[in-house]
């Protein structure tokens, strides 16, 4: 019987017929990461990248400007470029305004202080874009005086909130008048007046035409107190008013 003088050998049955040499050790078992753990690690990494990207985007994006309107009403909204419309410039150069050009449904007449445009389509009507000296009067007084001078029997319907002419805060009023036609029947006319004053000069837009109630089938398709067809086309002309020294629009 013989005895071993060396250290105990590792399990000689690891591989049948193969004995590990003296001093050798078995290799540690190989560990495997589960698919679920890999997915969780990947998701965590992606989440960190997304969060970092959002933070960087927020830091690099300038804050949106905040306007308190009025008086700071920002830039004029996008619409029909005024440059495409003909312009009336007063002989003194105190103001200018765009007016309907050729090929539109208007007959235009030039006056020393502005433009008269007769609407020849649909309900018909008249649009006037002109100026007069304010002589210390506020826009509301000028508007009401014009209505009384032209239509003494007109009845005020409502004031236009935050009315602006040439992006200058002013006053607007809508009134009704009931003239009698040749057959003795009464008709309802709508009168719209908007006025703003700057540098002692009042710029005025007026529109007159048959009352036509706005509905889903007429007008903008949305409820509105205008109820005047020609009013649908006024905005670009009212916004185009400019006093001497105003920046170009």
Secondary structure, DSSP 4 states (H G I P E B T S, - for coil): -----SPPPPPTTSBTTB-PPTT--PPPPPP---HHHHHHHHHHHHHHHHHHHHHHHHHHSPPPP---TTT---SPPS-S-GGGSEEEE-TTSSEEEEE--TTSSEEEEEETTEEEEEE-STT-EEEEEEEEE-TT--HHHHHHHHHHHH-TT-EEEEEETT-EETTEE-EEEEEEE--B-TTS-B--EEEEEEEEEETTEEEEEEEEEE----BTTBTTSS--S---GGGGGTHHHHHH-EETTPPP-
